[in-house]
Amino acid sequence: MGWLEFAAAYAAFFITHSLPVRPPLRPMLQTALGPRGFTLAYSALSLAALAWLIVAAGRAPWQLYVPLVAMLPVCLILALAIARPNPFSFGGALNAKFDPARPGIVRLHCHPLLLALALWATAHAVPNGDLAHLILFGTFAVFATLGTRLVDRRRQREMGDTWQKLGREVARTPLWPPSLTGDDALRLVAGLLLYATLIWLHPALIGVSPLP
Protein backbone atom coordinates (compact mmCIF):
# COMPACT_ATOMS: atom_id res chain seq x y z
CA MET A 1 0.00 0.00 0.00
CA GLY A 2 2.91 2.34 0.63
CA TRP A 3 4.03 2.10 -2.98
CA LEU A 4 0.46 2.54 -4.27
CA GLU A 5 -0.01 5.67 -2.20
CA PHE A 6 3.34 7.03 -3.38
CA ALA A 7 2.45 6.37 -7.03
CA ALA A 8 -0.94 8.03 -6.56
CA ALA A 9 0.61 11.05 -4.83
CA TYR A 10 3.27 11.31 -7.54
CA ALA A 11 0.60 11.30 -10.26
CA ALA A 12 -1.54 13.80 -8.38
CA PHE A 13 1.43 16.12 -7.94
CA PHE A 14 2.13 16.32 -11.67
CA ILE A 15 -1.54 16.48 -12.64
CA THR A 16 -2.30 19.35 -10.26
CA HIS A 17 0.78 21.24 -11.44
CA SER A 18 0.19 20.78 -15.17
CA LEU A 19 -3.51 20.53 -16.04
CA PRO A 20 -4.84 23.71 -14.33
CA VAL A 21 -2.39 25.93 -16.23
CA ARG A 22 -3.07 24.45 -19.67
CA PRO A 23 -5.68 25.70 -22.10
CA PRO A 24 -8.61 25.47 -22.18
CA LEU A 25 -8.84 24.67 -18.45
CA ARG A 26 -6.95 27.73 -17.22
CA PRO A 27 -9.17 30.34 -18.96
CA MET A 28 -12.26 28.54 -17.69
CA LEU A 29 -10.98 28.51 -14.11
CA GLN A 30 -9.87 32.12 -14.26
CA THR A 31 -13.31 33.12 -15.51
CA ALA A 32 -15.02 31.18 -12.73
CA LEU A 33 -12.65 32.14 -9.88
CA GLY A 34 -11.15 35.37 -11.11
CA PRO A 35 -7.40 35.86 -11.64
CA ARG A 36 -6.66 36.26 -7.93
CA GLY A 37 -8.94 33.39 -6.93
CA PHE A 38 -7.33 31.14 -9.53
CA THR A 39 -3.85 31.96 -8.22
CA LEU A 40 -4.85 31.26 -4.62
CA ALA A 41 -6.67 28.03 -5.51
CA TYR A 42 -3.81 26.82 -7.70
CA SER A 43 -1.24 27.59 -4.99
CA ALA A 44 -3.27 25.82 -2.30
CA LEU A 45 -3.80 22.78 -4.53
CA SER A 46 -0.10 22.63 -5.42
CA LEU A 47 0.97 22.85 -1.78
CA ALA A 48 -1.51 20.16 -0.78
CA ALA A 49 -0.27 17.84 -3.52
CA LEU A 50 3.34 18.49 -2.52
CA ALA A 51 2.59 17.77 1.14
CA TRP A 52 0.87 14.50 0.22
CA LEU A 53 3.81 13.49 -1.98
CA ILE A 54 6.30 14.12 0.84
CA VAL A 55 4.21 12.15 3.35
CA ALA A 56 3.66 9.29 0.88
CA ALA A 57 7.37 9.14 0.10
CA GLY A 58 8.07 8.67 3.80
CA ARG A 59 5.57 5.81 3.97
CA ALA A 60 6.84 4.02 0.86
CA PRO A 61 9.19 1.12 1.70
CA TRP A 62 11.81 2.22 -0.83
CA GLN A 63 14.49 2.36 1.87
CA LEU A 64 14.35 -1.43 2.19
CA TYR A 65 15.24 -1.87 -1.47
CA VAL A 66 18.42 0.22 -1.29
CA PRO A 67 20.63 -2.36 0.49
CA LEU A 68 18.95 -5.20 -1.39
CA VAL A 69 19.90 -3.64 -4.74
CA ALA A 70 23.29 -2.28 -3.68
CA MET A 71 24.53 -5.55 -2.23
CA LEU A 72 24.49 -7.28 -5.62
CA PRO A 73 27.29 -5.09 -7.06
CA VAL A 74 29.04 -5.27 -3.68
CA CYS A 75 29.16 -9.07 -3.87
CA LEU A 76 30.28 -9.02 -7.51
CA ILE A 77 33.04 -6.49 -6.75
CA LEU A 78 34.26 -8.61 -3.85
CA ALA A 79 34.30 -11.74 -5.99
CA LEU A 80 36.27 -10.01 -8.74
CA ALA A 81 38.73 -8.32 -6.37
CA ILE A 82 39.64 -10.74 -3.58
CA ALA A 83 42.99 -12.51 -4.00
CA ARG A 84 43.73 -10.78 -7.29
CA PRO A 85 46.84 -8.77 -8.26
CA ASN A 86 46.35 -5.08 -7.50
CA PRO A 87 49.50 -3.05 -6.90
CA PHE A 88 47.48 0.13 -6.35
CA SER A 89 45.70 -0.95 -3.19
CA PHE A 90 46.02 -3.13 -0.11
CA GLY A 91 45.27 -6.82 -0.10
CA GLY A 92 46.51 -7.55 -3.61
CA ALA A 93 47.87 -11.04 -4.20
CA LEU A 94 50.84 -11.75 -6.50
CA ASN A 95 51.12 -8.10 -7.51
CA ALA A 96 54.16 -8.85 -9.66
CA LYS A 97 51.84 -10.69 -12.04
CA PHE A 98 49.54 -7.68 -12.50
CA ASP A 99 48.94 -7.02 -16.21
CA PRO A 100 47.97 -3.37 -16.86
CA ALA A 101 46.63 -4.38 -20.26
CA ARG A 102 44.09 -6.65 -18.53
CA PRO A 103 43.41 -4.88 -15.23
CA GLY A 104 39.97 -6.38 -14.63
CA ILE A 105 38.05 -4.73 -11.80
CA VAL A 106 40.99 -2.37 -11.19
CA ARG A 107 40.02 -0.51 -14.39
CA LEU A 108 36.74 0.42 -12.71
CA HIS A 109 38.29 1.42 -9.38
CA CYS A 110 41.81 1.17 -8.02
CA HIS A 111 40.48 0.21 -4.58
CA PRO A 112 37.60 -2.22 -5.23
CA LEU A 113 37.52 -3.54 -1.66
CA LEU A 114 37.15 -0.02 -0.28
CA LEU A 115 34.52 0.69 -2.93
CA ALA A 116 32.57 -2.36 -1.82
CA LEU A 117 32.86 -1.26 1.82
CA ALA A 118 31.60 2.24 0.98
CA LEU A 119 28.62 0.87 -0.98
CA TRP A 120 27.76 -1.59 1.79
CA ALA A 121 27.92 1.05 4.53
CA THR A 122 26.02 3.73 2.62
CA ALA A 123 23.29 1.35 1.52
CA HIS A 124 22.75 0.02 5.04
CA ALA A 125 22.61 3.52 6.52
CA VAL A 126 19.49 4.31 4.46
CA PRO A 127 16.97 1.93 6.10
CA ASN A 128 18.61 2.21 9.54
CA GLY A 129 17.84 5.80 10.39
CA ASP A 130 18.54 5.75 14.12
CA LEU A 131 21.57 7.61 15.40
CA ALA A 132 23.55 4.53 16.44
CA HIS A 133 23.35 2.94 12.99
CA LEU A 134 24.07 6.23 11.24
CA ILE A 135 27.24 6.56 13.30
CA LEU A 136 28.15 2.91 12.66
CA PHE A 137 27.61 2.83 8.90
CA GLY A 138 28.61 6.46 8.41
CA THR A 139 31.98 5.77 10.02
CA PHE A 140 32.63 2.88 7.64
CA ALA A 141 31.56 4.95 4.63
CA VAL A 142 33.84 7.85 5.57
CA PHE A 143 36.70 5.46 6.35
CA ALA A 144 36.37 3.78 2.95
CA THR A 145 36.15 7.10 1.10
CA LEU A 146 39.11 8.71 2.84
CA GLY A 147 41.02 5.44 2.79
CA THR A 148 41.34 5.52 -0.98
CA ARG A 149 43.33 8.77 -0.80
CA LEU A 150 45.50 7.56 2.06
CA VAL A 151 46.32 4.31 0.29
CA ASP A 152 47.04 6.20 -2.94
CA ARG A 153 49.57 8.40 -1.19
CA ARG A 154 51.25 5.49 0.55
CA ARG A 155 51.46 3.34 -2.57
CA GLN A 156 52.76 6.28 -4.60
CA ARG A 157 55.55 6.80 -2.07
CA GLU A 158 56.39 3.09 -2.09
CA MET A 159 56.25 2.57 -5.87
CA GLY A 160 57.63 5.91 -7.09
CA ASP A 161 57.39 6.42 -10.86
CA THR A 162 56.02 2.90 -11.34
CA TRP A 163 52.76 3.98 -9.71
CA GLN A 164 52.12 6.66 -12.33
CA LYS A 165 53.33 4.49 -15.20
CA LEU A 166 51.00 1.63 -14.30
CA GLY A 167 48.16 4.09 -13.77
CA ARG A 168 48.56 5.52 -17.26
CA GLU A 169 48.68 2.05 -18.81
CA VAL A 170 45.52 0.99 -16.97
CA ALA A 171 43.72 4.20 -17.99
CA ARG A 172 44.38 3.41 -21.66
CA THR A 173 42.42 0.15 -21.52
CA PRO A 174 38.75 0.51 -22.54
CA LEU A 175 36.03 0.43 -19.93
CA TRP A 176 33.85 -1.49 -22.35
CA PRO A 177 34.14 -4.26 -23.18
CA PRO A 178 35.76 -5.03 -19.82
CA SER A 179 39.13 -6.73 -19.78
CA LEU A 180 38.08 -9.99 -18.20
CA THR A 181 40.55 -12.64 -17.18
CA GLY A 182 40.20 -16.40 -17.37
CA ASP A 183 38.46 -17.05 -14.08
CA ASP A 184 36.21 -13.98 -14.04
CA ALA A 185 33.16 -15.99 -15.13
CA LEU A 186 33.59 -18.30 -12.15
CA ARG A 187 34.14 -15.32 -9.89
CA LEU A 188 30.92 -13.69 -11.09
CA VAL A 189 29.03 -16.90 -10.33
CA ALA A 190 30.65 -16.94 -6.90
CA GLY A 191 29.52 -13.34 -6.39
CA LEU A 192 25.92 -14.29 -7.23
CA LEU A 193 26.10 -17.23 -4.84
CA LEU A 194 27.47 -14.95 -2.13
CA TYR A 195 24.58 -12.52 -2.70
CA ALA A 196 22.01 -15.32 -2.42
CA THR A 197 23.73 -16.74 0.67
CA LEU A 198 23.72 -13.36 2.42
CA ILE A 199 19.99 -12.96 1.76
CA TRP A 200 19.36 -16.46 3.10
CA LEU A 201 21.51 -16.10 6.23
CA HIS A 202 20.65 -12.47 7.03
CA PRO A 203 17.59 -13.28 9.20
CA ALA A 204 19.57 -15.82 11.25
CA LEU A 205 22.74 -13.75 11.61
CA ILE A 206 21.29 -10.22 11.90
CA GLY A 207 17.74 -10.95 13.02
CA VAL A 208 16.11 -9.02 10.18
CA SER A 209 15.11 -10.20 6.73
CA PRO A 210 16.59 -8.10 3.90
CA LEU A 211 13.53 -8.79 1.76
CA PRO A 212 10.74 -6.16 1.88
C-alpha positions in Angstrom: 0.0 0.0 0.0 2.9 2.3 0.6 4.0 2.1 -3.0 0.5 2.5 -4.3 0.0 5.7 -2.2 3.3 7.0 -3.4 2.4 6.4 -7.0 -0.9 8.0 -6.6 0.6 11.0 -4.8 3.3 11.3 -7.5 0.6 11.3 -10.3 -1.5 13.8 -8.4 1.4 16.1 -7.9 2.1 16.3 -11.7 -1.5 16.5 -12.6 -2.3 19.3 -10.3 0.8 21.2 -11.4 0.2 20.8 -15.2 -3.5 20.5 -16.0 -4.8 23.7 -14.3 -2.4 25.9 -16.2 -3.1 24.5 -19.7 -5.7 25.7 -22.1 -8.6 25.5 -22.2 -8.8 24.7 -18.5 -7.0 27.7 -17.2 -9.2 30.3 -19.0 -12.3 28.5 -17.7 -11.0 28.5 -14.1 -9.9 32.1 -14.3 -13.3 33.1 -15.5 -15.0 31.2 -12.7 -12.7 32.1 -9.9 -11.1 35.4 -11.1 -7.4 35.9 -11.6 -6.7 36.3 -7.9 -8.9 33.4 -6.9 -7.3 31.1 -9.5 -3.8 32.0 -8.2 -4.9 31.3 -4.6 -6.7 28.0 -5.5 -3.8 26.8 -7.7 -1.2 27.6 -5.0 -3.3 25.8 -2.3 -3.8 22.8 -4.5 -0.1 22.6 -5.4 1.0 22.9 -1.8 -1.5 20.2 -0.8 -0.3 17.8 -3.5 3.3 18.5 -2.5 2.6 17.8 1.1 0.9 14.5 0.2 3.8 13.5 -2.0 6.3 14.1 0.8 4.2 12.1 3.4 3.7 9.3 0.9 7.4 9.1 0.1 8.1 8.7 3.8 5.6 5.8 4.0 6.8 4.0 0.9 9.2 1.1 1.7 11.8 2.2 -0.8 14.5 2.4 1.9 14.3 -1.4 2.2 15.2 -1.9 -1.5 18.4 0.2 -1.3 20.6 -2.4 0.5 19.0 -5.2 -1.4 19.9 -3.6 -4.7 23.3 -2.3 -3.7 24.5 -5.6 -2.2 24.5 -7.3 -5.6 27.3 -5.1 -7.1 29.0 -5.3 -3.7 29.2 -9.1 -3.9 30.3 -9.0 -7.5 33.0 -6.5 -6.7 34.3 -8.6 -3.8 34.3 -11.7 -6.0 36.3 -10.0 -8.7 38.7 -8.3 -6.4 39.6 -10.7 -3.6 43.0 -12.5 -4.0 43.7 -10.8 -7.3 46.8 -8.8 -8.3 46.4 -5.1 -7.5 49.5 -3.0 -6.9 47.5 0.1 -6.3 45.7 -0.9 -3.2 46.0 -3.1 -0.1 45.3 -6.8 -0.1 46.5 -7.6 -3.6 47.9 -11.0 -4.2 50.8 -11.8 -6.5 51.1 -8.1 -7.5 54.2 -8.8 -9.7 51.8 -10.7 -12.0 49.5 -7.7 -12.5 48.9 -7.0 -16.2 48.0 -3.4 -16.9 46.6 -4.4 -20.3 44.1 -6.7 -18.5 43.4 -4.9 -15.2 40.0 -6.4 -14.6 38.1 -4.7 -11.8 41.0 -2.4 -11.2 40.0 -0.5 -14.4 36.7 0.4 -12.7 38.3 1.4 -9.4 41.8 1.2 -8.0 40.5 0.2 -4.6 37.6 -2.2 -5.2 37.5 -3.5 -1.7 37.2 0.0 -0.3 34.5 0.7 -2.9 32.6 -2.4 -1.8 32.9 -1.3 1.8 31.6 2.2 1.0 28.6 0.9 -1.0 27.8 -1.6 1.8 27.9 1.0 4.5 26.0 3.7 2.6 23.3 1.3 1.5 22.7 0.0 5.0 22.6 3.5 6.5 19.5 4.3 4.5 17.0 1.9 6.1 18.6 2.2 9.5 17.8 5.8 10.4 18.5 5.7 14.1 21.6 7.6 15.4 23.6 4.5 16.4 23.3 2.9 13.0 24.1 6.2 11.2 27.2 6.6 13.3 28.2 2.9 12.7 27.6 2.8 8.9 28.6 6.5 8.4 32.0 5.8 10.0 32.6 2.9 7.6 31.6 4.9 4.6 33.8 7.8 5.6 36.7 5.5 6.3 36.4 3.8 3.0 36.1 7.1 1.1 39.1 8.7 2.8 41.0 5.4 2.8 41.3 5.5 -1.0 43.3 8.8 -0.8 45.5 7.6 2.1 46.3 4.3 0.3 47.0 6.2 -2.9 49.6 8.4 -1.2 51.2 5.5 0.5 51.5 3.3 -2.6 52.8 6.3 -4.6 55.6 6.8 -2.1 56.4 3.1 -2.1 56.3 2.6 -5.9 57.6 5.9 -7.1 57.4 6.4 -10.9 56.0 2.9 -11.3 52.8 4.0 -9.7 52.1 6.7 -12.3 53.3 4.5 -15.2 51.0 1.6 -14.3 48.2 4.1 -13.8 48.6 5.5 -17.3 48.7 2.1 -18.8 45.5 1.0 -17.0 43.7 4.2 -18.0 44.4 3.4 -21.7 42.4 0.2 -21.5 38.8 0.5 -22.5 36.0 0.4 -19.9 33.8 -1.5 -22.3 34.1 -4.3 -23.2 35.8 -5.0 -19.8 39.1 -6.7 -19.8 38.1 -10.0 -18.2 40.5 -12.6 -17.2 40.2 -16.4 -17.4 38.5 -17.0 -14.1 36.2 -14.0 -14.0 33.2 -16.0 -15.1 33.6 -18.3 -12.1 34.1 -15.3 -9.9 30.9 -13.7 -11.1 29.0 -16.9 -10.3 30.7 -16.9 -6.9 29.5 -13.3 -6.4 25.9 -14.3 -7.2 26.1 -17.2 -4.8 27.5 -15.0 -2.1 24.6 -12.5 -2.7 22.0 -15.3 -2.4 23.7 -16.7 0.7 23.7 -13.4 2.4 20.0 -13.0 1.8 19.4 -16.5 3.1 21.5 -16.1 6.2 20.6 -12.5 7.0 17.6 -13.3 9.2 19.6 -15.8 11.3 22.7 -13.7 11.6 21.3 -10.2 11.9 17.7 -11.0 13.0 16.1 -9.0 10.2 15.1 -10.2 6.7 16.6 -8.1 3.9 13.5 -8.8 1.8 10.7 -6.2 1.9 
